[in-house]
Amino acid sequence: MAASSEQNELGLQAENRHLKEMVGALREEMEKMRIGEQERLQHALAAANDETGQLKNMTFALRDELERRRIEYEEGRHAIEQAARDEAKQLQGTIRTLREKLESHEKR
């Protein structure tokens, strides 16, 4: 029986070594997976940050363009209003001149 007990013990030791090796291999695999997951997460975060930066830049550019166009519109509107006032003054001057000529012609 001593031989059988010894064989049993050697079998258990071999099984223990095998289990320890398996646990070590599983730990290594889990560590590789964790590192891989962290790398994927870092890449995803970097891509999201890049996209966010691009969107912010686009927003700033669009806001600047909108402001530029608003200023151009206001300048154009003011120019049109000034031209209308100038034309009205010119027409009033023409009316005044024609009225004076007409009145002076009627007095004769």
N, CA, C and O atoms as a MOPAC input file, in Angstrom:
PM7 MOZYME 1SCF
protein

 N      0.78800 1    -1.17900 1     0.00000 1
 C      0.00000 1     0.00000 1     0.00000 1
 C      0.83800 1     1.25300 1     0.00000 1
 O      0.39300 1     2.30300 1    -0.46500 1
 N      2.01700 1     1.15800 1     0.50500 1
 C      2.89800 1     2.30400 1     0.55200 1
 C      3.19400 1     2.79200 1    -0.84400 1
 O      3.28600 1     3.99800 1    -1.07600 1
 N      3.34300 1     1.88300 1    -1.76800 1
 C      3.60600 1     2.27100 1    -3.14200 1
 C      2.38600 1     2.95500 1    -3.72800 1
 O      2.51200 1     3.93200 1    -4.46700 1
 N      1.22600 1     2.45600 1    -3.40800 1
 C     -0.00300 1     3.06200 1    -3.90500 1
 C     -0.20200 1     4.44000 1    -3.30200 1
 O     -0.62800 1     5.36600 1    -3.99200 1
 N      0.09700 1     4.57900 1    -2.04800 1
 C     -0.01900 1     5.86200 1    -1.37400 1
 C      0.98800 1     6.85300 1    -1.94500 1
 O      0.69600 1     8.03200 1    -2.14300 1
 N      2.16200 1     6.34100 1    -2.19600 1
 C      3.20900 1     7.18300 1    -2.79900 1
 C      2.80700 1     7.60800 1    -4.20400 1
 O      3.01700 1     8.75600 1    -4.59300 1
 N      2.23800 1     6.69900 1    -4.95000 1
 C      1.77900 1     7.02400 1    -6.30800 1
 C      0.65800 1     8.05000 1    -6.25400 1
 O      0.59500 1     8.97300 1    -7.06600 1
 N     -0.20400 1     7.87000 1    -5.30100 1
 C     -1.30500 1     8.80900 1    -5.11300 1
 C     -0.75600 1    10.20500 1    -4.81900 1
 O     -1.20000 1    11.20200 1    -5.39000 1
 N      0.22000 1    10.24500 1    -3.91400 1
 C      0.82800 1    11.52300 1    -3.54300 1
 C      1.52900 1    12.15700 1    -4.74100 1
 O      1.41800 1    13.36300 1    -4.96300 1
 N      2.25400 1    11.34200 1    -5.51600 1
 C      2.91600 1    11.87100 1    -6.72200 1
 C      1.88200 1    12.35600 1    -7.73000 1
 O      2.09300 1    13.37300 1    -8.39000 1
 N      0.77500 1    11.64300 1    -7.85500 1
 C     -0.30100 1    12.04600 1    -8.75600 1
 C     -0.90400 1    13.37400 1    -8.31900 1
 O     -1.17700 1    14.25200 1    -9.13700 1
 N     -1.10800 1    13.50200 1    -6.99600 1
 C     -1.65000 1    14.75100 1    -6.46500 1
 C     -0.67700 1    15.90900 1    -6.66800 1
 O     -1.07900 1    17.02000 1    -7.01200 1
 N      0.60600 1    15.63300 1    -6.44900 1
 C      1.62100 1    16.68300 1    -6.66200 1
 C      1.64400 1    17.10900 1    -8.12600 1
 O      1.74100 1    18.29700 1    -8.43200 1
 N      1.55400 1    16.14100 1    -9.02000 1
 C      1.54400 1    16.45200 1   -10.45300 1
 C      0.28700 1    17.26700 1   -10.79700 1
 O      0.33400 1    18.22500 1   -11.56900 1
 N     -0.84400 1    16.84700 1   -10.19200 1
 C     -2.08400 1    17.58100 1   -10.44100 1
 C     -1.99400 1    19.00000 1    -9.88200 1
 O     -2.46700 1    19.94900 1   -10.50600 1
 N     -1.38400 1    19.13800 1    -8.70500 1
 C     -1.19700 1    20.47000 1    -8.11500 1
 C     -0.32400 1    21.34700 1    -9.01100 1
 O     -0.64900 1    22.50600 1    -9.26800 1
 N      0.79400 1    20.77700 1    -9.48500 1
 C      1.67000 1    21.53300 1   -10.40500 1
 C      0.88900 1    21.95600 1   -11.64300 1
 O      0.96400 1    23.09800 1   -12.09700 1
 N      0.14000 1    20.99500 1   -12.17200 1
 C     -0.65300 1    21.27900 1   -13.37500 1
 C     -1.66600 1    22.39600 1   -13.09300 1
 O     -1.81400 1    23.31000 1   -13.90500 1
 N     -2.36000 1    22.33200 1   -11.95600 1
 C     -3.33000 1    23.36300 1   -11.59000 1
 C     -2.65600 1    24.71600 1   -11.38400 1
 O     -3.18100 1    25.74500 1   -11.80800 1
 N     -1.48700 1    24.71100 1   -10.72900 1
 C     -0.74400 1    25.96200 1   -10.52500 1
 C     -0.32700 1    26.56500 1   -11.86200 1
 O     -0.42600 1    27.77500 1   -12.06600 1
 N      0.14100 1    25.71200 1   -12.76800 1
 C      0.51800 1    26.19200 1   -14.09900 1
 C     -0.70300 1    26.74800 1   -14.82400 1
 O     -0.62100 1    27.77400 1   -15.50000 1
 N     -1.83600 1    26.06200 1   -14.67800 1
 C     -3.05800 1    26.50900 1   -15.32900 1
 C     -3.50900 1    27.85700 1   -14.74500 1
 O     -3.91700 1    28.75500 1   -15.48100 1
 N     -3.43000 1    27.98300 1   -13.43400 1
 C     -3.79800 1    29.24200 1   -12.78200 1
 C     -2.87200 1    30.35500 1   -13.26400 1
 O     -3.33100 1    31.45700 1   -13.56500 1
 N     -1.57300 1    30.07500 1   -13.33800 1
 C     -0.60500 1    31.06800 1   -13.83700 1
 C     -0.90800 1    31.47600 1   -15.26200 1
 O     -0.85100 1    32.65900 1   -15.59700 1
 N     -1.23000 1    30.50300 1   -16.11000 1
 C     -1.54000 1    30.79600 1   -17.50600 1
 C     -2.82600 1    31.62600 1   -17.60000 1
 O     -2.91300 1    32.56000 1   -18.39700 1
 N     -3.81500 1    31.27700 1   -16.78500 1
 C     -5.07100 1    32.03800 1   -16.78400 1
 C     -4.83600 1    33.47300 1   -16.29100 1
 O     -5.41200 1    34.42000 1   -16.82700 1
 N     -3.99000 1    33.62500 1   -15.27200 1
 C     -3.65400 1    34.97700 1   -14.78700 1
 C     -2.99000 1    35.79900 1   -15.88600 1
 O     -3.32500 1    36.96500 1   -16.09800 1
 N     -2.04900 1    35.17500 1   -16.57900 1
 C     -1.36800 1    35.87200 1   -17.68100 1
 C     -2.36700 1    36.27200 1   -18.76100 1
 O     -2.32200 1    37.39000 1   -19.27400 1
 N     -3.25900 1    35.36400 1   -19.09800 1
 C     -4.25600 1    35.64600 1   -20.12800 1
 C     -5.18300 1    36.77900 1   -19.68200 1
 O     -5.51100 1    37.66400 1   -20.47200 1
 N     -5.60000 1    36.74700 1   -18.42100 1
 C     -6.45700 1    37.81800 1   -17.89800 1
 C     -5.71100 1    39.15200 1   -17.92200 1
 O     -6.30500 1    40.18100 1   -18.24400 1
 N     -4.43900 1    39.15200 1   -17.59200 1
 C     -3.64100 1    40.38900 1   -17.60600 1
 C     -3.51600 1    40.92800 1   -19.02900 1
 O     -3.62800 1    42.13200 1   -19.25900 1
 N     -3.28300 1    40.02200 1   -19.97900 1
 C     -3.21800 1    40.44300 1   -21.38200 1
 C     -4.55200 1    41.03700 1   -21.82800 1
 O     -4.58000 1    42.04300 1   -22.53700 1
 N     -5.65500 1    40.41800 1   -21.41300 1
 C     -6.97200 1    40.92100 1   -21.77800 1
 C     -7.21200 1    42.29500 1   -21.14600 1
 O     -7.76400 1    43.18900 1   -21.78800 1
 N     -6.79600 1    42.45800 1   -19.88700 1
 C     -6.97200 1    43.73900 1   -19.20000 1
 C     -6.16400 1    44.82800 1   -19.90100 1
 O     -6.65600 1    45.93700 1   -20.10800 1
 N     -4.92800 1    44.50800 1   -20.26300 1
 C     -4.08200 1    45.47400 1   -20.96700 1
 C     -4.68900 1    45.80300 1   -22.32900 1
 O     -4.72500 1    46.96500 1   -22.73200 1
 N     -5.16400 1    44.77600 1   -23.03600 1
 C     -5.79400 1    44.99600 1   -24.33700 1
 C     -7.02700 1    45.87300 1   -24.21400 1
 O     -7.26000 1    46.75100 1   -25.04500 1
 N     -7.81500 1    45.63200 1   -23.17300 1
 C     -9.01600 1    46.42600 1   -22.94300 1
 C     -8.65200 1    47.87300 1   -22.63500 1
 O     -9.31000 1    48.79400 1   -23.12000 1
 N     -7.61900 1    48.08000 1   -21.84000 1
 C     -7.16500 1    49.44100 1   -21.53000 1
 C     -6.67300 1    50.15200 1   -22.78800 1
 O     -6.94400 1    51.33700 1   -22.98400 1
 N     -5.95200 1    49.42500 1   -23.63900 1
 C     -5.47200 1    50.02400 1   -24.88700 1
 C     -6.64200 1    50.41100 1   -25.78600 1
 O     -6.64700 1    51.49300 1   -26.37300 1
 N     -7.64000 1    49.52100 1   -25.89300 1
 C     -8.82300 1    49.83400 1   -26.71100 1
 C     -9.55900 1    51.04600 1   -26.13900 1
 O    -10.02600 1    51.90800 1   -26.88300 1
 N     -9.65500 1    51.09900 1   -24.82900 1
 C    -10.31200 1    52.22100 1   -24.18100 1
 C     -9.54700 1    53.52300 1   -24.44600 1
 O    -10.15600 1    54.55200 1   -24.73700 1
 N     -8.22600 1    53.47800 1   -24.34600 1
 C     -7.41200 1    54.66500 1   -24.61200 1
 C     -7.57200 1    55.13200 1   -26.05500 1
 O     -7.66800 1    56.33000 1   -26.32100 1
 N     -7.60100 1    54.17400 1   -26.98800 1
 C     -7.79600 1    54.53100 1   -28.40000 1
 C     -9.17800 1    55.15600 1   -28.61400 1
 O     -9.32400 1    56.13600 1   -29.34300 1
 N    -10.18600 1    54.56900 1   -27.96400 1
 C    -11.54400 1    55.10600 1   -28.10800 1
 C    -11.63300 1    56.50800 1   -27.51600 1
 O    -12.26200 1    57.39200 1   -28.09700 1
 N    -10.99900 1    56.71400 1   -26.35300 1
 C    -11.00100 1    58.04000 1   -25.73600 1
 C    -10.25900 1    59.05500 1   -26.59600 1
 O    -10.70500 1    60.19200 1   -26.74500 1
 N     -9.13700 1    58.64800 1   -27.15700 1
 C     -8.37100 1    59.55300 1   -28.02100 1
 C     -9.19700 1    59.93500 1   -29.25500 1
 O     -9.22400 1    61.09900 1   -29.65500 1
 N     -9.86500 1    58.95100 1   -29.84900 1
 C    -10.69800 1    59.23500 1   -31.02200 1
 C    -11.84500 1    60.16600 1   -30.64500 1
 O    -12.16300 1    61.09400 1   -31.39000 1
 N    -12.46600 1    59.92200 1   -29.49100 1
 C    -13.57100 1    60.78500 1   -29.04800 1
 C    -13.06500 1    62.20000 1   -28.77900 1
 O    -13.73200 1    63.17400 1   -29.12700 1
 N    -11.89500 1    62.31800 1   -28.16500 1
 C    -11.32200 1    63.64300 1   -27.90500 1
 C    -10.98300 1    64.36900 1   -29.20200 1
 O    -11.19800 1    65.57500 1   -29.31900 1
 N    -10.45400 1    63.63200 1   -30.17300 1
 C    -10.16600 1    64.24300 1   -31.47500 1
 C    -11.45300 1    64.75300 1   -32.12100 1
 O    -11.50400 1    65.87300 1   -32.63000 1
 N    -12.47500 1    63.92900 1   -32.09300 1
 C    -13.74300 1    64.32800 1   -32.70600 1
 C    -14.33800 1    65.53200 1   -31.97400 1
 O    -14.87000 1    66.44600 1   -32.60300 1
 N    -14.24500 1    65.52700 1   -30.65400 1
 C    -14.74800 1    66.65500 1   -29.87500 1
 C    -13.99400 1    67.93000 1   -30.24500 1
 O    -14.60100 1    68.98900 1   -30.40600 1
 N    -12.67800 1    67.82800 1   -30.37900 1
 C    -11.88100 1    68.99400 1   -30.78200 1
 C    -12.27200 1    69.50000 1   -32.15600 1
 O    -12.38600 1    70.70600 1   -32.37400 1
 N    -12.47600 1    68.57400 1   -33.08200 1
 C    -12.88100 1    68.96900 1   -34.42800 1
 C    -14.25100 1    69.65300 1   -34.40900 1
 O    -14.46400 1    70.65100 1   -35.09700 1
 N    -15.16400 1    69.11200 1   -33.62500 1
 C    -16.49800 1    69.70300 1   -33.54000 1
 C    -16.44600 1    71.08900 1   -32.90100 1
 O    -17.15600 1    71.99900 1   -33.32800 1
 N    -15.60800 1    71.24800 1   -31.88100 1
 C    -15.45000 1    72.56900 1   -31.26300 1
 C    -14.89000 1    73.56600 1   -32.26900 1
 O    -15.37500 1    74.69100 1   -32.38000 1
 N    -13.86300 1    73.14000 1   -33.00100 1
 C    -13.27400 1    74.03000 1   -34.01000 1
 C    -14.29800 1    74.40600 1   -35.07400 1
 O    -14.36900 1    75.55900 1   -35.50000 1
 N    -15.09700 1    73.41700 1   -35.50100 1
 C    -16.12400 1    73.69200 1   -36.50100 1
 C    -17.15200 1    74.66500 1   -35.93600 1
 O    -17.60300 1    75.57000 1   -36.63800 1
 N    -17.52400 1    74.48300 1   -34.67200 1
 C    -18.48600 1    75.38000 1   -34.03800 1
 C    -17.94900 1    76.80100 1   -33.99600 1
 O    -18.67000 1    77.74800 1   -34.31000 1
 N    -16.68300 1    76.95600 1   -33.60700 1
 C    -16.07900 1    78.28900 1   -33.55900 1
 C    -16.03200 1    78.92100 1   -34.95000 1
 O    -16.32200 1    80.10600 1   -35.11300 1
 N    -15.66500 1    78.11800 1   -35.95000 1
 C    -15.58800 1    78.63300 1   -37.31600 1
 C    -16.97000 1    79.06000 1   -37.81300 1
 O    -17.11200 1    80.11300 1   -38.43500 1
 N    -17.97800 1    78.24600 1   -37.53900 1
 C    -19.33900 1    78.59000 1   -37.97100 1
 C    -19.85100 1    79.83100 1   -37.23900 1
 O    -20.52600 1    80.67300 1   -37.83100 1
 N    -19.52600 1    79.93700 1   -35.95700 1
 C    -19.94900 1    81.11400 1   -35.19800 1
 C    -19.26800 1    82.36500 1   -35.75700 1
 O    -19.90200 1    83.41100 1   -35.89900 1
 N    -17.97800 1    82.25400 1   -36.07200 1
 C    -17.26200 1    83.39100 1   -36.66100 1
 C    -17.86300 1    83.78400 1   -38.00800 1
 O    -18.04000 1    84.96900 1   -38.29400 1
 N    -18.17700 1    82.78100 1   -38.83600 1
 C    -18.76800 1    83.04700 1   -40.14800 1
 C    -20.13900 1    83.70600 1   -39.98700 1
 O    -20.46500 1    84.65500 1   -40.70100 1
 N    -20.93000 1    83.20400 1   -39.05800 1
 C    -22.24100 1    83.79200 1   -38.80600 1
 C    -22.11400 1    85.24800 1   -38.35600 1
 O    -22.87400 1    86.10600 1   -38.80600 1
 N    -21.17000 1    85.52400 1   -37.48500 1
 C    -20.95500 1    86.89300 1   -37.01100 1
 C    -20.48700 1    87.80400 1   -38.15700 1
 O    -20.91800 1    88.95100 1   -38.27100 1
 N    -19.59300 1    87.26600 1   -39.00100 1
 C    -19.11300 1    88.04500 1   -40.15100 1
 C    -20.27200 1    88.39300 1   -41.08000 1
 O    -20.38900 1    89.52600 1   -41.54600 1
 N    -21.12200 1    87.40900 1   -41.34000 1
 C    -22.27000 1    87.65500 1   -42.23100 1
 C    -23.26800 1    88.61900 1   -41.60200 1
 O    -23.86300 1    89.43300 1   -42.30700 1
 N    -23.45900 1    88.54200 1   -40.29000 1
 C    -24.36500 1    89.47100 1   -39.61200 1
 C    -23.84600 1    90.90000 1   -39.73800 1
 O    -24.61700 1    91.82800 1   -39.98300 1
 N    -22.54200 1    91.07200 1   -39.56900 1
 C    -21.93700 1    92.39700 1   -39.70200 1
 C    -22.09300 1    92.90900 1   -41.12900 1
 O    -22.44600 1    94.06900 1   -41.34000 1
 N    -21.82900 1    92.04200 1   -42.11500 1
 C    -22.00000 1    92.43500 1   -43.51800 1
 C    -23.44800 1    92.83700 1   -43.79100 1
 O    -23.70100 1    93.82900 1   -44.47400 1
 N    -24.39800 1    92.06800 1   -43.25600 1
 C    -25.81400 1    92.37600 1   -43.44800 1
 C    -26.13300 1    93.74400 1   -42.85200 1
 O    -26.77900 1    94.57300 1   -43.49500 1
 N    -25.67500 1    93.97700 1   -41.61700 1
 C    -25.94500 1    95.25800 1   -40.95600 1
 C    -25.32800 1    96.42100 1   -41.74100 1
 O    -25.95500 1    97.46600 1   -41.90900 1
 N    -24.10800 1    96.23000 1   -42.21200 1
 C    -23.45400 1    97.28100 1   -42.99900 1
 C    -24.23700 1    97.54900 1   -44.28200 1
 O    -24.42700 1    98.70500 1   -44.66000 1
 N    -24.68900 1    96.49700 1   -44.95200 1
 C    -25.48800 1    96.64600 1   -46.17500 1
 C    -26.80500 1    97.33900 1   -45.89400 1
 O    -27.23200 1    98.20400 1   -46.65800 1
 N    -27.45400 1    96.96100 1   -44.79100 1
 C    -28.72400 1    97.58200 1   -44.41900 1
 C    -28.52400 1    99.06900 1   -44.13300 1
 O    -29.32100 1    99.90200 1   -44.56300 1
 N    -27.46500 1    99.39300 1   -43.41100 1
 C    -27.19500 1   100.80300 1   -43.11700 1
 C    -26.90100 1   101.59100 1   -44.39900 1
 O    -27.33400 1   102.73300 1   -44.55200 1
 N    -26.16100 1   100.96400 1   -45.31400 1
 C    -25.85800 1   101.62900 1   -46.58200 1
 C    -27.13500 1   101.88800 1   -47.37800 1
 O    -27.29900 1   102.95700 1   -47.96500 1
 N    -28.03700 1   100.90700 1   -47.39700 1
 C    -29.30600 1   101.07900 1   -48.11800 1
 C    -30.14000 1   102.18600 1   -47.47100 1
 O    -30.72000 1   103.02300 1   -48.16200 1
 N    -30.19300 1   102.18000 1   -46.13500 1
 C    -30.94900 1   103.22200 1   -45.43700 1
 C    -30.36900 1   104.60700 1   -45.71900 1
 O    -31.11100 1   105.56400 1   -45.94000 1
 N    -29.03000 1   104.71000 1   -45.71100 1
 C    -28.38600 1   105.99500 1   -45.98400 1
 C    -28.66400 1   106.43700 1   -47.41400 1
 O    -28.93900 1   107.61000 1   -47.66500 1
 N    -28.59000 1   105.48200 1   -48.36100 1
 C    -28.87800 1   105.81200 1   -49.75700 1
 C    -30.32400 1   106.28300 1   -49.90100 1
 O    -30.59400 1   107.22000 1   -50.65200 1
 N    -31.25500 1   105.64800 1   -49.19200 1
 C    -32.66200 1   106.06700 1   -49.25400 1
 C    -32.83000 1   107.46400 1   -48.67100 1
 O    -33.57300 1   108.27200 1   -49.22800 1
 N    -32.15900 1   107.76700 1   -47.56500 1
 C    -32.24100 1   109.11800 1   -46.97800 1
 C    -31.65300 1   110.16300 1   -47.93300 1
 O    -32.21500 1   111.24200 1   -48.11800 1
 N    -30.50500 1   109.81500 1   -48.53600 1
 C    -29.87700 1   110.74000 1   -49.48600 1
 C    -30.79000 1   110.99400 1   -50.67800 1
 O    -30.93500 1   112.13200 1   -51.12300 1
 N    -31.40700 1   109.93000 1   -51.19400 1
 C    -32.31100 1   110.07400 1   -52.33700 1
 C    -33.52400 1   110.92400 1   -51.95400 1
 O    -33.97200 1   111.76800 1   -52.73100 1
 N    -34.05300 1   110.68900 1   -50.74000 1
 C    -35.21100 1   111.47400 1   -50.28800 1
 C    -34.82800 1   112.95600 1   -50.19300 1
 O    -35.60300 1   113.81600 1   -50.61300 1
 N    -33.66000 1   113.26200 1   -49.65600 1
 C    -33.20000 1   114.65800 1   -49.56700 1
 C    -33.06500 1   115.26900 1   -50.95600 1
 O    -33.47000 1   116.40500 1   -51.20200 1
 N    -32.48000 1   114.47500 1   -51.85900 1
 C    -32.29500 1   114.96500 1   -53.23500 1
 C    -33.65600 1   115.23200 1   -53.89000 1
 O    -33.83400 1   116.25400 1   -54.55300 1
 N    -34.59800 1   114.33100 1   -53.71000 1
 C    -35.93400 1   114.52300 1   -54.28300 1
 C    -36.63800 1   115.72000 1   -53.65000 1
 O    -37.30800 1   116.48600 1   -54.34300 1
 N    -36.48800 1   115.88200 1   -52.32600 1
 C    -37.08200 1   117.04500 1   -51.67000 1
 C    -36.47400 1   118.34100 1   -52.20900 1
 O    -37.16900 1   119.33900 1   -52.40000 1
 N    -35.15700 1   118.30300 1   -52.44800 1
 C    -34.49700 1   119.47200 1   -53.03800 1
 C    -35.01500 1   119.75900 1   -54.43500 1
 O    -35.24000 1   120.91500 1   -54.79300 1
 N    -35.20500 1   118.71600 1   -55.22200 1
 C    -35.73000 1   118.88100 1   -56.57500 1
 C    -37.15700 1   119.42900 1   -56.52100 1
 O    -37.50900 1   120.32100 1   -57.29300 1
 N    -37.97300 1   118.90100 1   -55.61600 1
 C    -39.35300 1   119.39300 1   -55.46700 1
 C    -39.34800 1   120.85900 1   -55.07700 1
 O    -40.09800 1   121.66100 1   -55.63400 1
 N    -38.50100 1   121.20800 1   -54.11800 1
 C    -38.40700 1   122.60200 1   -53.67600 1
 C    -38.02600 1   123.51700 1   -54.84300 1
 O    -38.62200 1   124.57700 1   -55.03200 1
 N    -37.03000 1   123.09700 1   -55.61900 1
 C    -36.57700 1   123.90100 1   -56.75500 1
 C    -37.69400 1   124.04700 1   -57.78200 1
 O    -37.94800 1   125.14800 1   -58.27200 1
 N    -38.36300 1   122.94100 1   -58.11000 1
 C    -39.44200 1   122.99800 1   -59.09400 1
 C    -40.60500 1   123.85000 1   -58.58900 1
 O    -41.20900 1   124.59500 1   -59.36000 1
 N    -40.92000 1   123.74100 1   -57.29400 1
 C    -41.99900 1   124.54500 1   -56.71200 1
 C    -41.65300 1   126.03400 1   -56.80700 1
 O    -42.49700 1   126.85900 1   -57.15700 1
 N    -40.38800 1   126.36500 1   -56.48800 1
 C    -39.95800 1   127.76900 1   -56.55900 1
 C    -40.05300 1   128.28800 1   -57.98600 1
 O    -40.49800 1   129.41400 1   -58.21200 1
 N    -39.63600 1   127.47000 1   -58.95000 1
 C    -39.72100 1   127.88100 1   -60.35800 1
 C    -41.17100 1   128.07700 1   -60.77600 1
 O    -41.51000 1   129.03400 1   -61.47200 1
 N    -42.02200 1   127.14900 1   -60.33600 1
 C    -43.43600 1   127.22900 1   -60.67500 1
 C    -44.07000 1   128.46500 1   -60.05200 1
 O    -44.83900 1   129.17100 1   -60.70400 1
 N    -43.74900 1   128.72300 1   -58.79800 1
 C    -44.30900 1   129.91500 1   -58.12400 1
 C    -43.80500 1   131.19700 1   -58.78100 1
 O    -44.56400 1   132.15000 1   -58.95800 1
 N    -42.52700 1   131.21600 1   -59.14000 1
 C    -41.99700 1   132.43200 1   -59.77800 1
 C    -42.60500 1   132.60000 1   -61.17500 1
 O    -42.80100 1   133.73000 1   -61.62400 1
 N    -42.89900 1   131.52200 1   -61.85400 1
 C    -43.50200 1   131.57600 1   -63.18800 1
 C    -44.96500 1   132.05300 1   -63.07700 1
 O    -45.43800 1   132.78700 1   -63.94400 1
 N    -45.68300 1   131.63700 1   -62.01100 1
 C    -47.07600 1   132.04000 1   -61.82500 1
 C    -47.17100 1   133.50300 1   -61.44300 1
 O    -48.15600 1   134.15700 1   -61.78500 1
 N    -46.20900 1   134.02300 1   -60.76600 1
 C    -46.21800 1   135.42200 1   -60.33800 1
 C    -46.01600 1   136.36500 1   -61.51400 1
 O    -46.34400 1   137.54800 1   -61.42500 1
 N    -45.49900 1   135.87300 1   -62.57100 1
 C    -45.24000 1   136.73400 1   -63.72200 1
 C    -46.45500 1   136.98500 1   -64.46100 1
 O    -46.43000 1   137.69400 1   -65.46700 1

